[in-house]
Amino acid sequence: MNWIILFAASLCEVGFTLCLGKTKGLSGLVYWEWMGGSIVLYLASFLLLSKATQTIPMGTAYPIWTGIGAAGAVLVGIFLFKEPVTFWRLFFLTTLISSVVGLKLLSAE
């Protein structure tokens, strides 16, 4: 169950970066709506990570949490914010995802 919680924490991290990215160039109420979403998702991410680490070792949970969050942020940037797609960017994204999968496969639980 805590692996599902860890995955949810990672998705909140991705949502945090999405909301933060949407604030670019905004002002007024719309800015604060996206910023509010960003803050809520950031807090939810940390709370879920804290819950997940009750049974998953921190040395495994934290890199998986940051890895999924980072990979998700790259994908959000590419698909929603039209950031550049280059060979090296995809190469390192694949390396990151492979590392996260490897940590999960080698974890004690």
Secondary structure, 3 states (H helix, E strand, C coil): CHHHHHHHHHHHHHHHHHHHHHCCCCCHHHHHHHHHHHHHHHHHHHHHHHHHCCCCCHHHHHHHHHHHHHHHHHHHHHHCCCCCCCHHHHHHHHHHHHHHHHHHHHCCC
